[in-house]
């Protein structure tokens, strides 16, 4: 008997970078739209406590955006375009805990000059550091026949 289950193939480094560039464009639009109600209600957020609250608000919006997509289907719009899916180590959908860990570690990796992303160049499976730490991975989604 032949096993029809095919092990998922990891997404290539270049495909992940391309998806991140596309994601940057989408997230920019999301943040612009999310900024409007905050700035309308609070006013100027250039200095003082409003500035810090605004930054936390935007980080919260980003977390809501990414975690909702990751937990629902494993794919944001950019990931769908590049046929990439986020899965846990068993191939299932990531949990809220894994999504939160991945998000926080990715932010830290960005803050450290992208070190978490550069990690993939040296990782044996070419995975980002935040995927290693959150116990997730990015896999290639096969084309539909």
CORVEN-V385429 format. One record per helix or strand. SS is the DSSP state (2 for helix, 1 for strand). FROM is the first residue (numbers start at 1). TO is the last residue. Records with the same first field share a line. If there is no record, write none. Layout:
SS=FROM-TO  FROM-TO
//
This chain:
1=10-10  84-88  136-140
2=13-42  48-72  77-81  96-111  115-121  129-134
//
